[in-house]
Amino acid sequence: MPKVSIITAAYNHVRFIRQSVESAQGQTYRDFEHIVVDDGSSDGTADVLKSFGDQITYIRQENRGAHAAINRGIRRSSGEYIAILDSDDAWLPNKLERQMQAFEEHPEAGLVYAQAYIVDDEGHFINNGEPGGKPFANPQRAFHELLRENCIPVLTAVFRRACIEQVGFFNEALKATSDWDMWIRIAAKWPIIFVSDALALYRIHENSTWQALMKTGRVNKEHLLILENAAAAFPASTAEGIKSRENIGAIFRHTAVRTGYGLWYRHQYSKAIGYLLFALRLHPMLLKDALFALRLRFIAKLILGERGTKIFGDMKRIF
C-alpha cells in the first residue's frame, strides 16, 4: 500500500498535462501512487495520459467538474496521505519529500502546505518570482484566519486520509471554493503546518477555470456559503460558540459588502444592491461608512429613480 496518493483531475489541458504528470513521477519521495481522473476531456488529454501506461492509474468519466473528479480519485486511492495536483500545474522534485518530513516532525498535523511559484502559460515567473501562499499569523488560530482568506495553494496541500474520514469529501456544489471549504473543515479539527519553501508551480493562463470563476464574482458568493456552514458547526449555547459565531458574522458582513462592490464594478447593479442591503440588514451602522452610503444611494436612484433617493434619505435619518 502506498504512503501517498496523488490525485489529479484533468480536463482539456493537453498543453500542460504531460509536464504535470512528469513532475509527479519525478518526485524524490517514491512511496506514492498517482491517480488521474479525466473529467471528459475532448482535446487529446486522454491520449497523453494513456502514454504513461502503468505509471499512473487512469480513470475516465463524463464531465462532472473538478472536485467530483478529485473525490472519485480519493475513493479509488489507498494512501495514508492525499496530495492534489491540478492538471495545469506542476511540482518541484523535492515537494513530497519536504512535506512528508514535516509530517514526521509534526505527527499531530492534519495538513501540510507550502508556497508555490506563479507562472504563465509559457512557464515564465509572474509577480517578480514572489511565490504565493503564506503562513498563518497565529497557527493556533488557523481556523479563524482561514475564514477570512484562503492562504493554502491547493497544489501544495498534503493531508491525512483520516481528515477525509472525519470531515467528509470535497463539496462538489462549490465550483470555485471547494478546496477553501475543505481546509476550513480540516482546520477546525486538526493542526495545519506550513513549510516555508516554494515547492510547486501554479499556472495562470487564459483557459484557467479559476480565472474564469474569479471574473464572475463566484468566489465571494461561495465564501458566504462557506461561512454559513462554518457558523452552523458552532453551538450557540456555549461561550466559545457565541464568540466564534460573532467572529464569523463580522466576516460574513465584510464578504457581503465585498461581493456587492464586485458586482458594482461589473455594473450588475440589481444584484449588487441585494448584497449591500443584506449586509446593511446585518449591520445597520454601515450607513455611516461614506463609500458604502454613496454606492447604495447611487444604485437606489439608478433602479428606483427619485423614489430610491427618498428611501435612502429616510434610512439615513433613522441611522
Helices and strands as residue ranges (DSSP letters): E 4-10, H 17-25, E 32-38, H 45-50, G 53-55, E 57-60, H 66-76, E 81-84, E 90-91, H 95-105, E 111-119, G 127-129, G 139-141, H 142-148, G 154-156, E 158-160, H 161-167, H 178-187, E 192-203, H 209-216, H 218-232, H 239-265, H 269-282, G 284-288, H 290-304, H 306-318
